Amino acid sequence: MSHAHTSAVQRVGQLAQPLRPFAARFQNIPLHAQLRRARWAIPFVVLALAALHQLALHFIVAQLAPAWQPWAQVLIYGATGSIVAWVALTWIAGSVANRARVETQLRVAAAELEANHQKLSALNDLGNQLASAHSEQEVLELAAQAPLRLAHARASTVVTFDDNANSLKLDVAWGLSENYVRALRAQIDTGIDAARCRTCTVLKTHASSDCPLFVGMHEHARAEGIGSLVCLPIVREQTRVGVIAAYFPSVNGPPEDQVRLLDIVGGAVAAMLESLRTRTRHLSALTALDGAAHLRDTLGDFATQVLDITLAGWEAQAGGLFLYDAATQTWTCRAQRGLGDDLTDPRLAFVLQFARETHAAGAPRVIADRQPAFAAELASLAAAPLITDRQPLGVIVLAAKRPHALNQRHLDLLATVAHQIALAIRNAQLYTQVGQMAIYEERYRLAREIHDGLAQTLAYLGLQAERVEKLIATNRAADAATEIGEMRQSIRAAYVDAREAIDGLRLSVEKPEQLATQFADYVAGFARQTGIDTRLTVTPENLTTDAATALQLLRIAQEALTNIRKHAHAQHIQVHLVARAHELELTVADDGRGFPDEQSADAARGFRRHGLASMRERAQSIGGTLTIATGPGQGTRITVTLPQRGNR
């Protein structure tokens, strides 16, 4: 090459010198990134290369002899064209290969993403089905399907541990042949030791191992195409209560990601089973408590029944219901179970102290795992204060022999149940008070009737007897006979008073739907004993009301008829019991002498004190009003009006 040619190449190199740093940086960038970044600069690069090519031609060819210039141009065009073509083809081939590689990676990533999406969708669907399950059997069936749906298992079983027999129990088998299930059930029935499954840490094994679920089943496993097994523990209150056994055709079992997915399912199944069992027990307890709240037992019997119901609802083995008297600041054990036979038992003392501490805290408390003495009997405890209307009534304490059987998760529901118990106990206390008040009221009524009737009659008979003795002593036999006749009438009246008092004690309405019959029987008996024409009208004939209202209406009618017999000198009585659209009305009317006028103050007070106050109080107790219409010689009309409640 001539000196001129060498000089021209050097000049081209000098012209390209400023582009070398850019080229060096560009070479370190991946090809697809170079294309993306250099797309905007391609036209300028093409122009620059064309300019360099023309400059090279000008400086190189111009230095050659004219005869060599065409050959030099052909040589330069051929060389540069080949280089450009090679660079372009290399660039295109690299881009195509890189694009193919990227597309392959994207397809693999998309396939993995789709697979993960399907797994997550299946897991989500399974979770929704578990959440909406309504029975334990439904949850166990979903648990058995999970390995097949999520990890492509060959089959699965759900096995739980029988605490009483220390053996396994086959609950569900899914995907196994009838022969395999029959053989597995026969193996379980022979008594597979549950202790080994409870404590097993090797939860993944092959079909030829000595796993309790494979012992005696090797031939059946080979015939079934089962190569391995993965156990998913079902844990309740930190204790393994069963396993989900997933059978796989491969000896190595499923990949680790699928095992982790199945572990999630196992935890969800255990949580759902515990939730269902707890909800079932507690709903049963609440239902039983609601039913017990309507019983009319004594407070002691009621407290015992409430404690038994609550212990059964939490599967607790011991407990106590303690009531607190704020006035005397004393505690009373109303009911206890599993705390000994006498007050000196240390278990009772400990539980009572726990109740006091819970009362002082004013909130539920729990000891999930208790270690000191006799912890085997009281391993876990929970207590909740009994509070209603901000008034503490006491504390209920539950105790279980198993640690963590009572734990923090139970406190919210226990607080709700404790509130229901407090309401029920308060109602029982009020019912006892109402019963006592009713007894006092009936005693007062009986005492008043004896004082106003029988006692006065007996006093009068005593005076008459003394007078008869004097008349006989003075040989006034005719006057004595007259007095004896009056005594006979007084004795008859005393007998009627006694009968009415007895009837009043017996009076009750246990069947409000027979209210008309109750009224008819009483009115007929009154007419028969007194000889007074007494008529009854009930509209409608099948009139009913609640038992308390019916009883008070009967009491009011009894008081009114008694007053008429004693004071009205009536010949006819009308008793009307009428139910209208919005009210119930009882009317007792007579054609007697009526109340005396105000000028006879003593007589008026006598009339007013005979049962009127009692009738008014009874009417007010059932939300009604008492109206009296009377006058001298006009008879008396007593009307009780009350809003209609439960009448038909």
C-alpha positions as semicolon CSV with decimal commas, in nm:
position;residue;x (nm);y (nm);z (nm)
1;M;0,000;0,000;0,000
2;S;0,137;0,344;-0,089
3;H;0,220;0,612;0,152
4;A;-0,073;0,815;0,023
5;H;-0,314;0,526;0,090
6;T;-0,175;0,481;0,440
7;S;-0,214;0,849;0,505
8;A;-0,577;0,838;0,387
9;V;-0,661;0,551;0,623
10;Q;-0,501;0,735;0,908
11;R;-0,709;1,043;0,827
12;V;-1,028;0,835;0,828
13;G;-0,922;0,690;1,164
14;Q;-0,864;1,041;1,292
15;L;-1,213;1,144;1,174
16;A;-1,369;0,842;1,352
17;Q;-1,169;0,904;1,674
18;P;-1,450;1,106;1,846
19;L;-1,694;0,813;1,793
20;R;-1,481;0,550;1,972
21;P;-1,594;0,624;2,334
22;F;-1,957;0,603;2,220
23;A;-1,884;0,277;2,035
24;A;-1,711;0,130;2,340
25;R;-2,009;0,209;2,562
26;F;-2,250;0,081;2,297
27;Q;-2,069;-0,254;2,279
28;N;-2,128;-0,317;2,650
29;I;-2,505;-0,287;2,608
30;P;-2,709;-0,601;2,511
31;L;-2,811;-0,620;2,148
32;H;-3,185;-0,577;2,205
33;A;-3,110;-0,283;2,432
34;Q;-2,878;-0,136;2,167
35;L;-3,153;-0,164;1,908
36;R;-3,402;-0,003;2,141
37;R;-3,173;0,279;2,244
38;A;-3,017;0,337;1,899
39;R;-3,343;0,331;1,703
40;W;-3,360;0,709;1,696
41;A;-2,992;0,738;1,588
42;I;-3,004;0,488;1,300
43;P;-3,060;0,753;1,026
44;F;-2,770;0,962;1,156
45;V;-2,544;0,658;1,180
46;V;-2,631;0,562;0,822
47;L;-2,550;0,917;0,700
48;A;-2,225;0,918;0,898
49;L;-2,119;0,583;0,754
50;A;-2,206;0,699;0,404
51;A;-2,000;1,014;0,459
52;L;-1,707;0,814;0,591
53;H;-1,737;0,579;0,293
54;Q;-1,727;0,870;0,047
55;L;-1,437;1,032;0,229
56;A;-1,247;0,702;0,219
57;L;-1,314;0,672;-0,153
58;H;-1,207;1,032;-0,214
59;F;-0,884;1,020;-0,021
60;I;-0,780;0,666;-0,118
61;V;-0,889;0,652;-0,483
62;A;-0,769;1,002;-0,554
63;Q;-0,416;0,899;-0,464
64;L;-0,412;0,611;-0,717
65;A;-0,339;0,610;-1,084
66;P;-0,647;0,646;-1,306
67;A;-0,617;0,289;-1,425
68;W;-0,633;0,158;-1,073
69;Q;-0,915;0,378;-0,952
70;P;-1,206;0,161;-1,089
71;W;-1,053;-0,152;-0,941
72;A;-0,992;0,028;-0,614
73;Q;-1,355;0,139;-0,603
74;V;-1,477;-0,215;-0,676
75;L;-1,245;-0,348;-0,408
76;I;-1,354;-0,088;-0,153
77;Y;-1,725;-0,133;-0,235
78;G;-1,689;-0,510;-0,217
79;A;-1,501;-0,502;0,111
80;T;-1,726;-0,245;0,278
81;G;-2,042;-0,407;0,139
82;S;-1,937;-0,746;0,271
83;I;-1,854;-0,598;0,607
84;V;-2,181;-0,407;0,622
85;A;-2,377;-0,715;0,510
86;W;-2,194;-0,930;0,764
87;V;-2,259;-0,676;1,041
88;A;-2,622;-0,640;0,939
89;L;-2,683;-1,014;0,914
90;T;-2,503;-1,075;1,243
91;W;-2,711;-0,801;1,401
92;I;-3,033;-0,945;1,262
93;A;-2,941;-1,302;1,360
94;G;-2,854;-1,189;1,713
95;S;-3,180;-0,997;1,739
96;V;-3,381;-1,296;1,616
97;A;-3,202;-1,535;1,853
98;N;-3,240;-1,292;2,145
99;R;-3,606;-1,243;2,062
100;A;-3,661;-1,620;2,045
101;R;-3,482;-1,662;2,377
102;V;-3,692;-1,385;2,537
103;E;-4,011;-1,533;2,394
104;T;-3,918;-1,876;2,531
105;Q;-3,853;-1,726;2,874
106;L;-4,181;-1,538;2,856
107;R;-4,370;-1,854;2,760
108;V;-4,211;-2,046;3,050
109;A;-4,289;-1,761;3,289
110;A;-4,646;-1,739;3,157
111;A;-4,691;-2,115;3,198
112;E;-4,558;-2,098;3,555
113;L;-4,777;-1,796;3,625
114;E;-5,081;-1,975;3,485
115;A;-5,003;-2,285;3,691
116;N;-4,962;-2,076;4,005
117;H;-5,281;-1,891;3,922
118;Q;-5,468;-2,219;3,885
119;K;-5,328;-2,341;4,215
120;L;-5,421;-2,019;4,391
121;S;-5,767;-2,024;4,231
122;A;-5,816;-2,383;4,339
123;L;-5,692;-2,295;4,688
124;N;-5,924;-1,994;4,700
125;D;-6,221;-2,203;4,584
126;L;-6,141;-2,467;4,842
127;G;-6,111;-2,201;5,112
128;N;-6,450;-2,055;5,019
129;Q;-6,607;-2,401;5,027
130;L;-6,452;-2,469;5,367
131;A;-6,576;-2,136;5,499
132;S;-6,931;-2,208;5,384
133;A;-6,937;-2,567;5,512
134;H;-7,221;-2,636;5,755
135;S;-7,114;-2,970;5,899
136;E;-6,803;-3,151;6,012
137;Q;-6,862;-3,424;5,753
138;E;-6,864;-3,165;5,474
139;V;-6,531;-3,024;5,596
140;L;-6,374;-3,371;5,610
141;E;-6,488;-3,447;5,254
142;L;-6,336;-3,120;5,128
143;A;-6,016;-3,202;5,317
144;A;-5,998;-3,540;5,142
145;Q;-6,044;-3,377;4,799
146;A;-5,776;-3,112;4,856
147;P;-5,467;-3,325;4,772
148;L;-5,627;-3,438;4,445
149;R;-5,727;-3,085;4,345
150;L;-5,409;-2,905;4,449
151;A;-5,124;-3,155;4,422
152;H;-5,243;-3,416;4,169
153;A;-5,248;-3,686;4,435
154;R;-5,363;-4,036;4,344
155;A;-5,598;-4,060;4,643
156;S;-5,638;-3,945;5,002
157;T;-5,786;-4,038;5,339
158;V;-5,881;-3,845;5,653
159;V;-5,789;-4,033;5,970
160;T;-5,862;-3,909;6,322
161;F;-5,752;-4,039;6,661
162;D;-5,997;-4,201;6,900
163;D;-5,898;-4,073;7,246
164;N;-6,093;-4,338;7,433
165;A;-5,951;-4,639;7,246
166;N;-5,611;-4,486;7,155
167;S;-5,662;-4,603;6,797
168;L;-5,718;-4,459;6,451
169;K;-6,055;-4,394;6,291
170;L;-6,105;-4,376;5,913
171;D;-6,344;-4,087;5,847
172;V;-6,320;-4,031;5,470
173;A;-6,146;-4,211;5,180
174;W;-6,126;-4,038;4,841
175;G;-6,000;-4,190;4,515
176;L;-5,912;-4,531;4,658
177;S;-6,060;-4,854;4,527
178;E;-6,313;-5,047;4,729
179;N;-6,059;-5,327;4,791
180;Y;-5,801;-5,084;4,927
181;V;-6,055;-4,913;5,154
182;R;-6,178;-5,249;5,284
183;A;-5,822;-5,364;5,357
184;L;-5,731;-5,033;5,524
185;R;-6,042;-5,042;5,740
186;A;-5,960;-5,399;5,842
187;Q;-5,608;-5,290;5,943
188;I;-5,748;-4,998;6,146
189;D;-6,005;-5,221;6,314
190;T;-5,728;-5,452;6,431
191;G;-5,597;-5,161;6,633
192;I;-5,329;-4,938;6,480
193;D;-5,152;-4,753;6,762
194;A;-5,253;-4,386;6,745
195;A;-4,963;-4,275;6,965
196;R;-4,714;-4,321;6,684
197;C;-4,919;-4,109;6,444
198;R;-4,962;-3,842;6,714
199;T;-4,586;-3,801;6,759
200;C;-4,462;-3,887;6,408
201;T;-4,223;-3,629;6,262
202;V;-4,157;-3,810;5,930
203;L;-4,464;-3,689;5,746
204;K;-4,343;-3,800;5,401
205;T;-4,266;-4,165;5,331
206;H;-4,266;-4,429;5,054
207;A;-4,515;-4,713;5,018
208;S;-4,273;-4,984;5,134
209;S;-4,202;-4,818;5,470
210;D;-4,331;-4,926;5,811
211;C;-4,569;-4,631;5,834
212;P;-4,882;-4,740;6,031
213;L;-5,095;-4,653;5,729
214;F;-4,883;-4,881;5,506
215;V;-4,829;-5,173;5,743
216;G;-5,003;-5,474;5,589
217;M;-5,098;-5,263;5,286
218;H;-4,785;-5,297;5,069
219;E;-4,937;-5,532;4,812
220;H;-5,253;-5,324;4,790
221;A;-5,045;-5,006;4,746
222;R;-4,852;-5,159;4,453
223;A;-5,176;-5,277;4,294
224;E;-5,324;-4,931;4,341
225;G;-5,019;-4,756;4,189
226;I;-4,929;-4,578;4,512
227;G;-4,562;-4,494;4,558
228;S;-4,555;-4,255;4,852
229;L;-4,761;-4,082;5,118
230;V;-4,763;-3,734;5,270
231;C;-4,941;-3,673;5,602
232;L;-5,089;-3,332;5,682
233;P;-5,152;-3,300;6,058
234;I;-5,488;-3,175;6,185
235;V;-5,407;-2,982;6,503
236;R;-5,661;-2,866;6,761
237;E;-5,552;-2,664;7,064
238;Q;-5,186;-2,747;6,995
239;T;-5,264;-3,121;6,992
240;R;-5,263;-3,340;6,681
241;V;-5,609;-3,495;6,653
242;G;-5,580;-3,649;6,306
243;V;-5,409;-3,646;5,966
244;I;-5,496;-3,596;5,602
245;A;-5,302;-3,872;5,419
246;A;-5,231;-3,791;5,052
247;Y;-5,121;-4,084;4,830
248;F;-4,896;-4,017;4,526
249;P;-4,786;-4,245;4,240
250;S;-4,428;-4,119;4,258
251;V;-4,192;-4,270;4,515
252;N;-4,050;-3,924;4,587
253;G;-4,389;-3,768;4,645
254;P;-4,493;-3,418;4,536
255;P;-4,263;-3,116;4,497
256;E;-4,201;-2,903;4,802
257;D;-4,418;-2,616;4,676
258;Q;-4,716;-2,852;4,659
259;V;-4,639;-2,984;5,009
260;R;-4,640;-2,626;5,139
261;L;-4,972;-2,569;4,965
262;L;-5,115;-2,880;5,130
263;D;-4,984;-2,762;5,468
264;I;-5,191;-2,447;5,424
265;V;-5,496;-2,663;5,353
266;G;-5,428;-2,875;5,661
267;G;-5,420;-2,565;5,880
268;A;-5,741;-2,430;5,725
269;V;-5,918;-2,765;5,774
270;A;-5,810;-2,783;6,138
271;A;-5,927;-2,426;6,201
272;M;-6,261;-2,490;6,030
273;L;-6,321;-2,813;6,221
274;E;-6,247;-2,636;6,548
275;S;-6,472;-2,345;6,451
276;L;-6,758;-2,578;6,359
277;R;-6,726;-2,783;6,676
278;T;-6,700;-2,474;6,893
279;R;-6,992;-2,305;6,719
280;T;-7,207;-2,618;6,747
281;R;-7,128;-2,665;7,115
282;H;-7,177;-2,300;7,198
283;L;-7,499;-2,263;7,000
284;S;-7,629;-2,570;7,178
285;A;-7,526;-2,415;7,508
286;L;-7,692;-2,082;7,425
287;T;-8,010;-2,260;7,314
288;A;-8,012;-2,466;7,630
289;L;-7,948;-2,154;7,841
290;D;-8,235;-1,976;7,669
291;G;-8,461;-2,271;7,745
292;A;-8,340;-2,290;8,104
293;A;-8,410;-1,918;8,151
294;H;-8,783;-1,988;8,107
295;L;-8,793;-2,260;8,370
296;R;-8,946;-2,187;8,708
297;D;-8,694;-2,373;8,921
298;T;-8,542;-2,236;9,237
299;L;-8,227;-2,030;9,198
300;G;-8,009;-2,315;9,326
301;D;-8,152;-2,566;9,079
302;F;-8,131;-2,310;8,802
303;A;-7,763;-2,232;8,879
304;T;-7,677;-2,603;8,869
305;Q;-7,850;-2,646;8,536
306;V;-7,678;-2,339;8,388
307;L;-7,336;-2,460;8,503
308;D;-7,391;-2,808;8,356
309;I;-7,497;-2,658;8,023
310;T;-7,194;-2,428;8,007
311;L;-6,949;-2,704;8,101
312;A;-7,092;-2,924;7,826
313;G;-7,066;-2,639;7,574
314;W;-6,693;-2,597;7,638
315;E;-6,617;-2,965;7,703
316;A;-6,487;-2,865;8,045
317;Q;-6,468;-3,116;8,330
318;A;-6,500;-2,886;8,632
319;G;-6,626;-2,544;8,726
320;G;-6,833;-2,335;8,960
321;L;-7,094;-2,063;8,960
322;F;-7,036;-1,811;9,238
323;L;-7,273;-1,527;9,331
324;Y;-7,156;-1,209;9,501
325;D;-7,360;-1,007;9,751
326;A;-7,240;-0,648;9,729
327;A;-7,427;-0,547;10,046
328;T;-7,246;-0,799;10,266
329;Q;-6,944;-0,847;10,035
330;T;-6,980;-1,223;10,061
331;W;-6,949;-1,502;9,804
332;T;-7,184;-1,796;9,771
333;C;-7,111;-2,110;9,569
334;R;-7,446;-2,175;9,403
335;A;-7,324;-2,471;9,196
336;Q;-6,999;-2,661;9,137
337;R;-6,879;-2,964;8,949
338;G;-6,551;-3,153;8,986
339;L;-6,423;-2,941;9,276
340;G;-6,458;-3,191;9,560
341;D;-6,731;-3,289;9,801
342;D;-6,675;-3,030;10,070
343;L;-6,560;-2,672;10,117
344;T;-6,214;-2,778;10,238
345;D;-6,110;-2,912;9,899
346;P;-5,809;-2,712;9,765
347;R;-5,955;-2,715;9,413
348;L;-6,262;-2,527;9,529
349;A;-6,047;-2,276;9,717
350;F;-5,829;-2,216;9,412
351;V;-6,127;-2,172;9,177
352;L;-6,299;-1,937;9,422
353;Q;-5,982;-1,726;9,441
354;F;-5,969;-1,720;9,061
355;A;-6,333;-1,605;9,062
356;R;-6,252;-1,323;9,305
357;E;-5,963;-1,207;9,090
358;T;-6,187;-1,212;8,780
359;H;-6,452;-1,014;8,968
360;A;-6,192;-0,756;9,068
361;A;-6,062;-0,732;8,710
362;G;-6,414;-0,692;8,572
363;A;-6,323;-0,883;8,254
364;P;-6,285;-1,246;8,143
365;R;-5,958;-1,418;8,230
366;V;-5,790;-1,740;8,120
367;I;-5,505;-1,967;8,228
368;A;-5,431;-2,181;7,925
369;D;-5,163;-2,403;8,077
370;R;-5,136;-2,426;8,455
371;Q;-4,835;-2,600;8,603
372;P;-4,867;-2,601;8,990
373;A;-5,025;-2,869;9,211
374;F;-5,325;-3,073;9,088
375;A;-5,273;-2,917;8,743
376;A;-5,369;-3,252;8,595
377;E;-5,728;-3,182;8,701
378;L;-5,729;-2,806;8,640
379;A;-5,481;-2,770;8,356
380;S;-5,661;-2,479;8,190
381;L;-5,916;-2,237;8,335
382;A;-6,138;-1,958;8,209
383;A;-6,366;-1,726;8,403
384;A;-6,607;-1,446;8,315
385;P;-6,791;-1,201;8,543
386;L;-7,170;-1,214;8,548
387;I;-7,277;-0,854;8,492
388;T;-7,617;-0,711;8,397
389;D;-7,718;-0,344;8,400
390;R;-7,367;-0,268;8,529
391;Q;-7,445;-0,470;8,838
392;P;-7,202;-0,757;8,916
393;L;-7,388;-1,069;9,018
394;G;-7,097;-1,312;9,040
395;V;-6,852;-1,515;8,830
396;I;-6,866;-1,841;8,633
397;V;-6,545;-2,047;8,621
398;L;-6,471;-2,334;8,382
399;A;-6,180;-2,578;8,414
400;A;-6,049;-2,853;8,185
401;K;-5,801;-3,133;8,236
402;R;-5,628;-3,068;7,902
403;P;-5,388;-2,774;7,859
404;H;-5,508;-2,508;7,613
405;A;-5,857;-2,659;7,608
406;L;-5,962;-2,316;7,735
407;N;-5,768;-2,031;7,576
408;Q;-5,785;-1,669;7,463
409;R;-5,999;-1,753;7,159
410;H;-6,282;-1,856;7,388
411;L;-6,301;-1,539;7,597
412;D;-6,523;-1,327;7,369
413;L;-6,786;-1,595;7,337
414;L;-6,756;-1,683;7,706
415;A;-6,824;-1,318;7,789
416;T;-7,139;-1,330;7,573
417;V;-7,256;-1,650;7,740
418;A;-7,177;-1,501;8,082
419;H;-7,397;-1,203;8,000
420;Q;-7,680;-1,437;7,902
421;I;-7,628;-1,630;8,226
422;A;-7,636;-1,305;8,424
423;L;-7,964;-1,206;8,261
424;A;-8,109;-1,550;8,328
425;I;-7,996;-1,544;8,693
426;R;-8,135;-1,195;8,734
427;N;-8,465;-1,310;8,587
428;A;-8,462;-1,612;8,819
429;Q;-8,400;-1,382;9,116
430;L;-8,679;-1,150;9,007
431;Y;-8,909;-1,445;8,950
432;T;-8,829;-1,570;9,299
433;Q;-8,903;-1,222;9,437
434;V;-9,226;-1,204;9,240
435;G;-9,324;-1,546;9,373
436;Q;-9,250;-1,434;9,727
437;M;-9,447;-1,113;9,673
438;A;-9,737;-1,318;9,536
439;I;-9,724;-1,537;9,846
440;Y;-9,720;-1,229;10,071
441;E;-10,005;-1,078;9,872
442;E;-10,215;-1,391;9,902
443;R;-10,137;-1,411;10,273
444;Y;-10,243;-1,051;10,316
445;R;-10,562;-1,113;10,117
446;L;-10,643;-1,421;10,321
447;A;-10,567;-1,241;10,647
448;R;-10,786;-0,950;10,541
449;E;-11,072;-1,179;10,442
450;I;-11,045;-1,377;10,765
451;H;-11,033;-1,055;10,965
452;D;-11,320;-0,889;10,780
453;G;-11,530;-1,204;10,747
454;L;-11,462;-1,515;10,945
455;A;-11,299;-1,348;11,246
456;Q;-11,580;-1,095;11,286
457;T;-11,840;-1,370;11,238
458;L;-11,677;-1,583;11,508
459;A;-11,663;-1,283;11,742
460;Y;-12,029;-1,216;11,675
461;L;-12,113;-1,584;11,733
462;G;-11,931;-1,566;12,066
463;L;-12,143;-1,270;12,175
464;Q;-12,459;-1,444;12,056
465;A;-12,366;-1,761;12,247
466;E;-12,325;-1,560;12,568
467;R;-12,665;-1,397;12,508
468;V;-12,828;-1,737;12,446
469;E;-12,683;-1,862;12,776
470;K;-12,836;-1,565;12,960
471;L;-13,172;-1,613;12,789
472;I;-13,180;-1,979;12,884
473;A;-13,079;-1,894;13,239
474;T;-13,381;-1,658;13,265
475;N;-13,618;-1,909;13,106
476;R;-13,665;-1,699;12,790
477;A;-13,667;-1,998;12,553
478;A;-13,843;-1,820;12,266
479;D;-13,584;-1,541;12,255
480;A;-13,306;-1,800;12,280
481;A;-13,449;-1,990;11,980
482;T;-13,453;-1,666;11,779
483;E;-13,088;-1,602;11,864
484;I;-12,995;-1,957;11,772
485;G;-13,160;-1,905;11,430
486;E;-12,948;-1,595;11,374
487;M;-12,641;-1,789;11,483
488;R;-12,724;-2,054;11,222
489;Q;-12,729;-1,787;10,951
490;S;-12,400;-1,645;11,076
491;I;-12,244;-1,991;11,071
492;R;-12,367;-2,039;10,713
493;A;-12,212;-1,704;10,615
494;A;-11,887;-1,799;10,785
495;Y;-11,886;-2,124;10,592
496;V;-11,933;-1,934;10,265
497;D;-11,646;-1,701;10,360
498;A;-11,422;-1,998;10,434
499;R;-11,516;-2,163;10,105
500;E;-11,439;-1,844;9,913
501;A;-11,104;-1,812;10,087
502;I;-11,023;-2,173;9,998
503;D;-11,140;-2,122;9,640
504;G;-10,925;-1,812;9,619
505;L;-10,618;-2,010;9,726
506;R;-10,693;-2,277;9,465
507;L;-10,775;-2,027;9,191
508;S;-10,530;-2,043;8,899
509;V;-10,531;-2,029;8,522
510;E;-10,288;-2,279;8,372
511;K;-10,466;-2,286;8,033
512;P;-10,559;-1,933;7,917
513;E;-10,730;-2,080;7,611
514;Q;-10,998;-2,211;7,852
515;L;-11,068;-1,872;8,008
516;A;-11,442;-1,886;7,933
517;T;-11,466;-2,226;8,101
518;Q;-11,276;-2,100;8,407
519;F;-11,514;-1,805;8,444
520;A;-11,820;-2,024;8,385
521;D;-11,717;-2,274;8,653
522;Y;-11,651;-2,004;8,912
523;V;-11,970;-1,809;8,839
524;A;-12,180;-2,128;8,849
525;G;-12,026;-2,224;9,183
526;F;-12,094;-1,877;9,324
527;A;-12,458;-1,890;9,213
528;R;-12,500;-2,237;9,361
529;Q;-12,354;-2,141;9,700
530;T;-12,528;-1,804;9,739
531;G;-12,856;-1,863;9,557
532;I;-12,813;-1,530;9,371
533;D;-12,910;-1,533;9,002
534;T;-12,571;-1,484;8,834
535;R;-12,530;-1,480;8,454
536;L;-12,207;-1,486;8,251
537;T;-12,141;-1,363;7,896
538;V;-11,804;-1,412;7,721
539;T;-11,746;-1,259;7,376
540;P;-11,598;-1,424;7,178
541;E;-11,654;-1,765;7,329
542;N;-11,296;-1,877;7,253
543;L;-11,144;-1,568;7,416
544;T;-10,787;-1,619;7,538
545;T;-10,523;-1,403;7,700
546;D;-10,195;-1,459;7,882
547;A;-10,205;-1,656;8,207
548;A;-10,112;-1,362;8,433
549;T;-10,389;-1,141;8,292
550;A;-10,644;-1,423;8,310
551;L;-10,560;-1,492;8,674
552;Q;-10,594;-1,127;8,775
553;L;-10,928;-1,098;8,596
554;L;-11,056;-1,402;8,785
555;R;-10,931;-1,252;9,113
556;I;-11,109;-0,922;9,040
557;A;-11,432;-1,105;8,955
558;Q;-11,400;-1,303;9,279
559;E;-11,352;-0,986;9,487
560;A;-11,648;-0,816;9,318
561;L;-11,884;-1,112;9,367
562;T;-11,775;-1,148;9,731
563;N;-11,854;-0,780;9,795
564;I;-12,193;-0,819;9,629
565;R;-12,276;-1,121;9,844
566;K;-12,176;-0,948;10,165
567;H;-12,304;-0,595;10,114
568;A;-12,522;-0,543;9,806
569;H;-12,835;-0,746;9,893
570;A;-12,866;-0,805;9,520
571;Q;-13,107;-1,041;9,345
572;H;-12,939;-1,050;9,002
573;I;-12,576;-1,024;8,885
574;Q;-12,443;-0,985;8,530
575;V;-12,079;-1,073;8,450
576;H;-11,954;-0,971;8,102
577;L;-11,610;-1,047;7,958
578;V;-11,570;-0,886;7,614
579;A;-11,270;-0,857;7,378
580;R;-11,286;-0,565;7,135
581;A;-11,044;-0,447;6,868
582;H;-10,794;-0,286;7,105
583;E;-10,915;-0,359;7,456
584;L;-11,041;-0,625;7,692
585;E;-11,323;-0,539;7,932
586;L;-11,461;-0,714;8,242
587;T;-11,789;-0,590;8,390
588;V;-11,961;-0,710;8,708
589;A;-12,301;-0,541;8,762
590;D;-12,567;-0,603;9,029
591;D;-12,914;-0,466;9,114
592;G;-12,838;-0,425;9,484
593;R;-12,861;-0,124;9,713
594;G;-12,545;0,037;9,583
595;F;-12,296;0,236;9,786
596;P;-12,428;0,449;10,072
597;D;-12,423;0,826;10,031
598;E;-12,149;1,043;10,175
599;Q;-12,362;1,133;10,475
600;S;-12,309;0,780;10,608
601;A;-11,934;0,818;10,632
602;D;-11,871;0,510;10,842
603;A;-12,080;0,293;10,612
604;A;-11,908;0,437;10,308
605;R;-11,565;0,358;10,454
606;G;-11,687;0,005;10,524
607;F;-11,794;-0,040;10,164
608;R;-11,470;0,104;10,030
609;R;-11,244;-0,114;10,239
610;H;-11,399;-0,442;10,126
611;G;-11,188;-0,545;9,826
612;L;-11,197;-0,222;9,624
613;A;-10,832;-0,137;9,689
614;S;-10,731;-0,492;9,603
615;M;-10,930;-0,485;9,277
616;R;-10,774;-0,154;9,175
617;E;-10,422;-0,281;9,249
618;R;-10,484;-0,597;9,050
619;A;-10,618;-0,398;8,753
620;Q;-10,313;-0,169;8,758
621;S;-10,075;-0,468;8,778
622;I;-10,193;-0,581;8,432
623;G;-10,198;-0,230;8,283
624;G;-10,572;-0,174;8,323
625;T;-10,805;0,075;8,492
626;L;-11,089;0,018;8,737
627;T;-11,415;0,216;8,711
628;I;-11,697;0,204;8,968
629;A;-12,046;0,332;8,890
630;T;-12,293;0,324;9,183
631;G;-12,538;0,518;9,390
632;P;-12,779;0,457;9,680
633;G;-13,045;0,213;9,563
634;Q;-12,904;0,202;9,205
635;G;-12,686;-0,108;9,225
636;T;-12,315;-0,119;9,142
637;R;-12,125;-0,161;8,816
638;I;-11,753;-0,240;8,833
639;T;-11,559;-0,226;8,502
640;V;-11,198;-0,322;8,435
641;T;-11,058;-0,205;8,100
642;L;-10,712;-0,297;7,976
643;P;-10,527;-0,289;7,641
644;Q;-10,564;-0,613;7,450
645;R;-10,247;-0,828;7,492
646;G;-10,242;-1,171;7,340
647;N;-10,620;-1,199;7,308
648;R;-10,795;-1,358;7,018
